[in-house]
Amino acid sequence: MDGATEVYVTLAGGKKLPARVIGSDYRTDLAVLKIEAQNLPVAKFGDSSKVRVGDIAVAIGNPLGEEFSGSVTAGVISAVNRKMTVDGRTYKVIQTDASINPGNSGGALCNEAGEVIGINSLKISSAEGMGFAISINEAKPIIESLMKNGYVSRPFIGIYYEFIDEEIASEYNVPVGVNIRGVERGSGAEEAGIRPGDIIVKFDGVDLNKMEDLSEALEKHKVGDIVSARIWRDGKYIDVKIKLGEKTK
């Protein structure tokens, strides 16, 4: 859909309707489209927090294009609350062995009651029987934000960084943490006095011992929150307060 000048939605009977993109979210690869039509059937959202390993899972989508639209595959829930990072994006997903083939992305993952419990998103092509869907409980606030604002508002520190693991830290005699490569002008990080070369070792009381620790701590906050952080600079530790800005992309 990215870069498209015209978007259409094809209904179950084959009828095509022009659609308007209300908003899209690059991070989760979700978008909301609007069509002008009356008395359409709707899919009921389930509660993905109630999904358990071993539950029946049904994946619906259009693998290999419109010729096979509405294809249904069935399996079980293999895992819940998986965290995956693909192309720099972190997903919290439901894992299933129901076949999710190229073209299924964006289709529904349903429970045995026909309720939508996830949105098919990823497939590890080298591992058969491993399909992934963004849980509907995680998708709902994103969908609601897209419908209301056209974008998803997320808290933002204002830094460009790389992670320093134990091996690198030992080699350069620095602590494990987030190494600041750049600071955005006007951001909370700049206002807090953070500068390139600093290493954030703790954020909101959480030791940053692995790559995802910072993003996980950040997800617990909203725009405008003031969060404590401990940084290492020139052999000394400094405590700072960072006001979180807004990231819309």
Helices and strands as residue ranges (DSSP letters): E 7-10, E 16-25, E 30-35, G 48-50, E 56-61, G 66-68, E 71-86, E 89-96, E 108-110, E 116-123, E 131-135, H 136-149, E 154-156, E 159-164, H 166-172, E 177-183, H 188-191, E 199-203, E 206-207, H 213-218, E 226-233, E 236-243, E 245-247
